Amino acid sequence: MVNPVSSTQRALAPEISTWPNDEPQLIGSSCGTCGATTFPIQQRCPKCSGGDMSDVLLPRRGTLVAWTTQGFPPGAPYKGPTGKDFVPFGVGLVQLEDVIRVEGRLTENDPAKLQFGQQVELTMIPFTTDEDGTEIVTFAFQPVSN
C-alpha cells in the first residue's frame, strides 16, 4: 500500500514494526516463563507477571475474527484527519496464526466486503501528514487476494 520508504515518510509508532522492510512485521514479546505472547512489546508478562520477556516477530498473515467501521474520529490522542477531512475506516480483530490476536486498522471500510474467517495480511498505509509535510504511515491489515 505504501511505496518504498522515502525521506518524506515515517512510522506513527516505529517501535512496533520492522517497517521500512519490504514485508514489515509487527514486533511483540514472548514470555520465557509461561510462553504468553503480547503486542505491543511488554516488559512484564500480563499472564504470569514474569520479567523474562524477549522480542518476537509476529506473523504477517492472519484471520479476520471481528470487525467494525469507525465512522467518527477517535478521541485523543488521535492526530489524524477530523471534520470533513475524516474518512471512516475499518477496524478489525485479527488472529495471527495460532500466536496472538491483534486489533488494527483495515484497508477496507465497507462491511459488505469483509467476512468472518477472511484471510488478511499486514501492510503499511498513509495515516496523516505532519506540519513538515512528512507522510505518517501506520500498520493495517488488507484482505488477501485469492
Secondary structure by P-SEA (a helix, b strand, c coil): ccccccccccccccccccccccbbbbbbbbbccccccccccccccccccccbbbbbbccccccccbbbbbcccccccccccccccbbbbbbbbbbccccbbbbbbbccccccccccbbbbbbbccccccccccbbbbbbbbbbbcc
